């Protein structure tokens, strides 16, 4: 659970930095519209995926030899919504 909390904190910090950068690149006249688009794209319209997997291998061999292994892995993904109907990460 601690790893998930740390992951969410890092994600929020990354999203805040990305939002600030994108807002800085927008013109002052379009800042209000852009902030709404960016907030929706990075918040409501975004998608976070976490796929965990585990595999245990156990082989019975003749004699005293035993083969066993356990592997844990997975992947994490993040996809934003569309920003101004033109840009998606």
Helices and strands as residue ranges (DSSP letters): H 2-25, H 31-39, I 40-44, E 47-60, E 66-79
